[in-house]
Amino acid sequence: MFVSYLLVFLLAAVPLFELIAVVPLAIIGGLSPVPVAILGFLGNLLTVLLLIIFVDKVKGWMSARKQKRVGMQATAGGEAHVGEEETTEQDTKKQKRAKALFDKYGLPGLTIFGPLLVGSHISAFMGMSFGSKRSLVTGWMIVSLIIWTIVSAVAANSGVSFFVPDVEENGFLIRLFQ
């Protein structure tokens, strides 16, 4: 029985298998809905948070590298690099404007509907790559994963209890690991 629940945690953590698929399959397989929902949520959340942290570190490293390169160009070159600095400043203004628009309208939609449409890991990656703050992406992803965990667990449990009332006794996951 422990192996079945461990499998739920591990499969929910894998980007290929999503929380929205693993939780209902485990419930249909005869496992208890509450532990399945909790373990599926925690497994998926763990890897989503690791992805967000990784992307944030890479963005910080790339930003520091870019600033270092711009600083080296400024000290080395005088007038030849004035146009490049202006372009960088203009790009930064455009990026800030795009980020503000995305943060205002796009991040909640991406994180809420993304796990259903493209997967939770891709949604988190896209949110970070569009320039959103790590804390915002993390918060919205947690809310989204909670919502989808509850929806998928309740829907699967309701469907299973309606169509197969004795699933607890003869679920395929329970039989598989006995």
Stockholm file with secondary structure:
# STOCKHOLM 1.0

chainA/1-178         MFVSYLLVFLLAAVPLFELIAVVPLAIIGGLSPVPVAILGFLGNLLTVLLLIIFVDKVKGWMSARKQKRVGMQATAGGEAHVGEEETTEQDTKKQKRAKALFDKYGLPGLTIFGPLLVGSHISAFMGMSFGSKRSLVTGWMIVSLIIWTIVSAVAANSGVSFFVPDVEENGFLIRLFQ
#=GR chainA/1-178 SS CHHHHHHHHHHHHSSSSCHHHHHHHHHHTTCCHHHHHHHHHHHHHHHHHHHHHHHHHHHHHHHHHHHHHHHHHHHHHGGGGHHHHHHHHHHHHHHHHHHHHIIIIIHHHHHHHHHHHTCHHHHHHHHHHTTCCHHHHHHHHHHHHHHHHHHHHHHHHHHHHHHCTTHHHHCHHHHHTC
#=GC SS_cons         CHHHHHHHHHHHHSSSSCHHHHHHHHHHTTCCHHHHHHHHHHHHHHHHHHHHHHHHHHHHHHHHHHHHHHHHHHHHHGGGGHHHHHHHHHHHHHHHHHHHHIIIIIHHHHHHHHHHHTCHHHHHHHHHHTTCCHHHHHHHHHHHHHHHHHHHHHHHHHHHHHHCTTHHHHCHHHHHTC
//
